[in-house]
Amino acid sequence: MSGTLAIDVGQTGFRVRVGDGDVIHSSRGVTALTEESHVRSLAARIAAQVPVDADVDRVGVGLSGFVEGSSAPYVLASQLQEALGARSVVVAADAVTAFLGTIGARPGTVVICGTGIAALGIATGAAPRRIDARGYLLGDFGSGFWIGQRGLHAALDALEGRGEPTALVDSSRRLGSAADIYLQAMASTPPPKFVAEFAPDVLRAAGGGDAVAQDIVRAAAAELARTIRAARISAGPIGLTGGLVRAQLFVDEVRDALGRIELPVDDILVHADAALDGARVIADDSSIRPAFAGLIAVKE
């Protein structure tokens, strides 16, 4: 097995694919690389998932939690190069790989709609503009975590009599009692994982007509529209990617929210699994890297 190794590292898991081979999933992602031990651990976990018969020449990584000016992406690139014996390794912010996988190397705006949120705007001759990408404590507005948290809030409020009745109560029962939910949320590793996994329940309830869930999804779409508007620095398509866009209801709400703030909505591209495609592009095509200055780290 040979070819470019594409890697997508999210908050609640990562995926790897060699060439056109099958995608390999890991259920443990990364929320932040604040210490070198975190980088070493991530590099080791990625290397362990690469097939032993893989002949890897180039590696492209889309990394959640990429902090501009941090040494962590460069250290990760170096460690992956050493572990995998690759000629070159490119570690990019996940917004970069999402952008390339969704609309390609042209001006436009892309937002990741997953456990977290990151939007990226690209214009010819201008520095890229990345919005949100702050993590679940300080941002991720309208994300899977954001939706799941508010869904659990609503369910627990209804159980306690401080909130409106909602079908989300029934959805929450699969998780146990209120005490069970509390303990699981507090013990979740990584922290957003348990809460974000309730987002599909909210989307299903909204699709079933539950008013409380519909309000949550509509509010999430409004948050995303604000993020897209802040990131948009050029005409061109708007791309949506990430797990949330598998729900047509969610896509429709985002489209409506963009219309309400008078952003162009005629050219919206939706690609739920764009990140691995983008990781392959950033590894293979060195000519496009200058457009993403500050958001990539290269080890050759």
N, C-alpha and C positions, 0 to 999 in steps of 0.2 A: 504494500500500500504506500503510495507516494503522492506528493502534491503539497499545496499550501495548507497549513493548519489554521483554521478559523476558530476563534474563541470568543464567546459572549459571556461576560461575567456580570451578573445582576445581584440584587440584594438578597434574593432568596434561592439562588442557585446559579450554576453556570453550565454552558453547553460547549462541546468541541466537535469539530468535523474536519476530517482530513480529505482534501480534494472534494470529490463528489460522493464521498462515502456517507454512511449513516451518521446521524447525529447522536452523540453520547451525552447523556444528561447527568448532572450531579445536583443533589438537593441542597447543597450548602454553598451559598454565595459569599458576598462580602458587603458590609455596610460602610467600612472605612479602613484605610490603610494608614493608621496613625503611628505605627511602630514597625521597625524592620522585621520583627518576628511575625507580624501579620503578613508582610510581603513574602517571607520565606515559606510560611504555611500555605498561602495561596498558590505560589509557584509549585510547591511539592504536590498539592492536590490536583492541580491541572496536569502536571507531568504524569501522575499516576493514572489518569484517565486516557492518555494517548495510547493507542494500540502499540504493542511492542514491535510489530513489524512495520510501523510507519517510518517512511524515509522523508523527513520533513526538511525542506530547504528554506521556506519562508513561513513566518508566523504573523498573523494579525490578531490583535486583541481589542475588543471593545470593553472598557472597564467602567463600571459604575463606581462612583466615588473618586473619580479622577480630579485631583485638585491642582489647579494651575500653580506652578512654582514649587510643587512638592517634588522631592527626589524619589518618592515611592514608585511612580510609573517607570522611571529609568532603571531602578533597582530590579523591578519585576521583569523588565525586558532583558536585562543582563542575566538574571537567574534562569529565565526560560531558555535563553540562548545556550547557556551552559548545560542545562538539564536535557535539552532536546537535540543539541548539536546542530542547530539551525544556522544558516548563513546570516539571516537577518530576522529581527523581531521588531514589530511596530506595535506599541501599546497606545491606544487612542481613547479619549473619552467616549463613553458609550453613545453619546449624542452624535459623535462623528460617524461611527459605524452605522447607527440607525439612519442618519441622513443619507449616506451613500447607498445603503441597501434599499431605501424607500424611493428617493427621487434621483439618485445618481449625482454626478459631479457637475452641477449647474446651480445657479442661484435659486433660492427658495427657503422654505422654513419647514422644519420637521420637529415633531414632539414625540417623545417616548411616553406611552401610556401603559405603564406596567405597575409593579409594586411601587416604584417611584416615578418621578416626572423629571424630564430634562428636555428643553427645547433648544434648537439651534437654528440661527438665521445666517445665511451666507449671501453675500453680494460681491460682485466683481470689484476688485480694488479696495475692499474694505475688510477690516478685521472681523472675524466671526463673532457673533453675539450669542452667548449661551445663557439661558434664563432658567431659574429654579435650580435643579441639580444640587439642592441643599440638604437632602436627606430627610428622613421622616420626622426628626425633631424640629427642624427649622423651615421646612418647605414641603415638597412633594404634594402641592396643592392639586386636588382632583385625581390623585393616584389611586391605585388599588388599596394601598394602606389607608388613605384618606377616606375612601368610600367604605371600606371594611370597618374602620374605627367608628364612623358615624352610624353605620348600620348596627353595630353592637351597642353603641350609646342608645339608639332608639329602642332596641329590643330590651335592654336592661331597664331603661326608663319606663317602658310600658309595663314590665313585670313589677316594678316598684310602685306603679301608680302615679308617677310624676311626668309621664309622657303619653302621647296619643296611642290608641290601639293600633297594632300593625302586624302584618303577616310575618314580620321578621322575628317575632317571638317564637313562632313555630319553627322557623329556620334555625334559631339559636339553640333549640332543644337538642339537636344532634350533637352539640358540644357539651351537653350536661347542664348542671345547675348554674346559677349565677356565680356561686363560689368556684365551680369548676372552670368557668370561663375566665374568671379573674386569675386563677392559678396558672392556667395555660398561657394566658397573655403575658403574665409577668415572667414566665419561665421560657418563653419562646426564644429560639436561637436559629438564625439571627433575630433580633427583636421584632422587626416588622412582619415576620413570616406568618404567625398565627392570625394576626389581625387582618392582614391583606387577603388571606384565604377566605374571609367572609364576604369579600366584594362580589363574587359570583352569586351568592345568595341574595344580595341587595339587587343586583341586576335582574335576577329571575323574578324577584318579588315586584320590582318596578314593571317588568314586562307583563306580569299578571294583574296589574292595575292597582297595586298597593300605593296609596297616596303618599305615605311617609317615605317609602323607598323611591318613588318617583321624584320627590323633592330633593332627596340626596343626590340622585344621578343628575338631575338638572343643575343643582348647585355645583357638582363636580365639573360638568361641562362648561359652566360659566367661568370657573377658575381656570380651566385649560384655555379657554378663549382669551382670557386676560394674559396668560403666559405666552400664547402664540403671538398676540399683538405686540407684546414687549420684545419678543425675539425677532420679529419680522423687519428686516432692513432692506428687502428687495422684492420686487414683483417676482412671480414664479409660483410653482405649485406649493400647496401645503400638504405635508405628508404626516400620516398618523401611523404609528407602529406600536407594538407591545400587546400583551395579552388582553387588555381591556377592549381592543378594537375587534376582537372576535365576536363581540356582542353588537349586533346591528343597531340595537336600541341606543347603545352608547355613542356609536358613530353618528347616528341621526341627531342626538342631543347636542353633540359638539358642533355639527354643521349648523343647527339652529342657533346655537349660542354665538357662533362666528357671524351669522347673519344679523343678530341683534346688535352687535357692535360694529356692523358695516365693514367687515373684512371680506375680501373676495372669496367666494366659496365654490366657484364653478370648477376649479381644478384641484380637487382633493384626492390624493392618492392614499390608499389604505393597504398596508402590507404588515400583517401581524408579526411575521418572523423575519424581519429585514436584517437583523443585527449580524447574523453569520455571513450573509451575502456581503454586507459592508465591511466586515472584518477581512474577508478575502480580498476585496478591492484595495483596502488600505495597505495590505501586505504586498500585493502584486504591482500596483501602479504608483511608483514613487513620484510621478509628475504632478499628482494632485495634492501631495502633502503640504505644500506651502499655503494652500487656501485654508488650512486648519492649524496654522501656527499657534503655538501655545497649548494646543489640545492633543498633541501627539508626542511620544517619546520613541526614539529610534535607536536600536543597537545593531550595528553591522560590523 
